[in-house]
């Protein structure tokens, strides 16, 4: 099985917000479930939504219903990714998509590496020059998420934000190996 397009996607959007990405892309998905601390409906919005802390929801619902996880946080997406990796059992050859917005750039510039990133990489926060290693941190974190999910990384897309916030947008296609 492979993704033929958005219509095959069964999306869990952990940071749904007002639904801009839903309106632009995810409305075409086979299924969509959003989550945010509060529900901000758009006109004509038919989204299924949880109004709650996404970490609690990810720990409570059956994640097998989803094959795309949109983790578009204002900070680091890796705390949610760790929960998904621990709870989402991936079948052999099953594709899984991760949409990650890595917004921890300013924190890392200041030498503050988010806890989830240190857990995934073993990197000790507070070391001088941490910002120089941000790419390595993110690569290693994604690699370890894939390993925890018993997946291989098939494809990766990446784009850098254009503001001083040093945001990196990453799409990853994983495939289960066991």
C-alpha positions as CSV (number, residue, x, y, z in Angstrom):
1,X,0.0,0.0,0.0
2,X,1.2,3.5,-0.8
3,X,-0.1,7.0,-0.6
4,X,-1.6,7.8,-4.0
5,X,-2.5,11.3,-2.7
6,X,-4.3,13.3,-0.1
7,X,-7.5,11.2,-0.6
8,X,-5.7,8.2,1.0
9,X,-4.7,10.2,4.1
10,X,-6.4,9.6,7.4
11,X,-5.2,12.7,9.3
12,X,-4.7,13.5,12.9
13,X,-3.9,17.2,13.2
14,X,-2.5,17.7,16.7
15,X,-2.4,21.6,16.4
16,X,-5.5,22.2,14.3
17,X,-5.9,25.9,15.2
18,X,-8.4,27.8,13.0
19,X,-8.1,25.2,10.3
20,X,-6.0,26.9,7.6
21,X,-4.2,23.7,6.6
22,X,-7.5,21.8,6.8
23,X,-9.1,24.3,4.3
24,X,-6.0,24.2,2.0
25,X,-5.2,20.5,2.0
26,X,-6.7,18.1,4.6
27,X,-10.4,18.7,3.6
28,X,-9.5,16.4,0.7
29,X,-8.3,13.6,3.0
30,X,-10.3,10.4,3.5
31,X,-10.7,11.3,7.2
32,X,-9.6,14.2,9.4
33,X,-9.6,14.7,13.1
34,X,-8.2,17.8,14.6
35,X,-7.1,18.8,18.1
36,X,-6.4,22.1,19.8
37,X,-6.8,23.6,23.2
38,X,-10.0,25.3,22.0
39,X,-12.1,24.9,19.0
40,X,-12.0,27.8,16.6
41,X,-14.5,27.0,13.8
42,X,-14.3,28.5,10.3
43,X,-17.5,29.2,8.4
44,X,-18.7,26.0,6.9
45,X,-16.2,24.1,8.9
46,X,-17.2,20.4,9.3
47,X,-14.1,19.2,11.0
48,X,-14.2,16.6,13.7
49,X,-12.3,18.2,16.6
50,X,-11.1,17.5,20.1
51,X,-10.8,20.6,22.3
52,X,-8.2,19.4,24.6
53,X,-4.4,19.0,25.3
54,X,-3.2,17.0,22.3
55,X,-0.8,14.9,24.4
56,X,-3.8,13.7,26.5
57,X,-5.8,12.9,23.4
58,X,-2.9,11.1,21.7
59,X,-2.6,8.9,24.8
60,X,-6.3,8.2,25.0
61,X,-7.5,7.4,21.4
62,X,-6.8,4.6,19.0
63,X,-4.0,5.9,16.7
64,X,-4.5,3.0,14.3
65,X,-7.2,5.0,12.7
66,X,-4.6,7.5,11.3
67,X,-1.8,7.2,8.8
68,X,-0.8,10.9,8.7
69,X,0.1,12.9,11.8
70,X,0.3,16.7,11.4
71,X,2.5,18.1,14.2
72,X,2.5,21.8,13.4
73,X,3.4,23.2,16.8
74,X,4.8,26.7,17.6
75,X,7.6,24.9,19.4
76,X,8.9,21.4,19.1
77,X,6.7,18.6,17.5
78,X,8.8,15.9,19.1
79,X,6.9,15.4,22.4
80,X,3.8,14.4,20.4
81,X,5.9,12.4,18.0
82,X,7.3,10.4,21.0
83,X,3.7,9.6,22.1
84,X,2.8,8.5,18.6
85,X,5.9,6.3,18.3
86,X,5.1,4.6,21.6
87,X,1.4,4.0,20.8
88,X,1.0,3.6,17.0
89,X,1.8,0.1,15.9
90,X,2.8,0.1,12.2
91,X,2.2,-2.9,10.1
92,X,4.7,-4.3,7.6
93,X,4.9,-2.1,4.4
94,X,2.3,0.3,5.9
95,X,3.0,3.9,5.0
96,X,2.9,6.6,7.7
97,X,3.3,10.3,7.1
98,X,4.6,12.8,9.6
99,X,4.2,16.5,9.0
100,X,6.6,18.3,11.4
101,X,7.0,22.0,12.1
102,X,10.2,22.4,14.0
103,X,9.8,25.8,15.7
104,X,12.4,25.3,18.4
105,X,15.0,27.4,16.5
106,X,15.1,30.4,18.8
107,X,15.2,28.2,21.9
108,X,18.1,26.2,20.5
109,X,19.9,29.4,19.6
110,X,19.7,30.3,23.3
111,X,21.1,26.9,24.2
112,X,17.8,25.5,25.5
113,X,17.1,22.1,23.8
114,X,13.5,20.9,24.3
115,X,13.3,17.9,26.6
116,X,11.8,15.6,23.9
117,X,14.7,16.4,21.6
118,X,17.2,15.6,24.2
119,X,15.4,12.3,24.9
120,X,15.5,11.3,21.2
121,X,19.1,12.4,20.6
122,X,20.9,12.0,23.9
123,X,22.2,15.5,23.3
124,X,23.0,17.4,26.5
125,X,21.5,20.9,26.6
126,X,23.6,23.9,27.5
127,X,26.7,22.9,25.4
128,X,28.2,25.9,23.6
129,X,27.4,26.0,19.9
130,X,24.2,24.0,20.2
131,X,22.7,25.9,17.3
132,X,25.3,24.6,14.9
133,X,24.0,21.1,15.6
134,X,20.3,21.8,15.1
135,X,20.2,19.9,11.8
136,X,21.9,16.9,13.3
137,X,19.5,17.0,16.3
138,X,16.4,17.0,14.0
139,X,17.8,14.3,11.7
140,X,18.6,12.1,14.7
141,X,15.2,12.7,16.3
142,X,13.4,11.8,13.1
143,X,15.6,8.7,12.7
144,X,14.9,7.6,16.3
145,X,11.1,8.2,15.9
146,X,11.2,6.0,12.8
147,X,13.2,3.3,14.7
148,X,10.7,3.4,17.7
149,X,7.8,3.0,15.2
150,X,9.7,0.1,13.5
151,X,9.8,2.0,10.2
152,X,12.3,3.0,7.6
153,X,12.4,6.5,6.2
154,X,11.3,6.4,2.6
155,X,11.2,10.1,1.7
156,X,11.7,13.4,3.3
157,X,10.8,17.0,2.2
158,X,12.2,20.0,4.0
159,X,11.8,23.8,3.7
160,X,13.2,26.6,5.9
161,X,10.9,29.4,7.1
162,X,11.8,32.9,6.0
163,X,11.5,34.7,9.3
164,X,13.9,35.1,12.1
165,X,12.1,32.4,14.0
166,X,14.2,29.8,12.3
167,X,11.3,27.4,11.7
168,X,11.9,24.3,9.6
169,X,9.0,22.5,7.9
170,X,9.5,18.8,7.3
171,X,7.4,16.1,5.7
172,X,8.5,12.4,6.2
173,X,7.1,9.3,4.7
174,X,7.8,6.2,6.7
175,X,7.2,2.5,5.9
176,X,6.7,-0.2,8.5
177,X,9.2,-3.1,8.4
178,X,7.8,-5.4,11.0
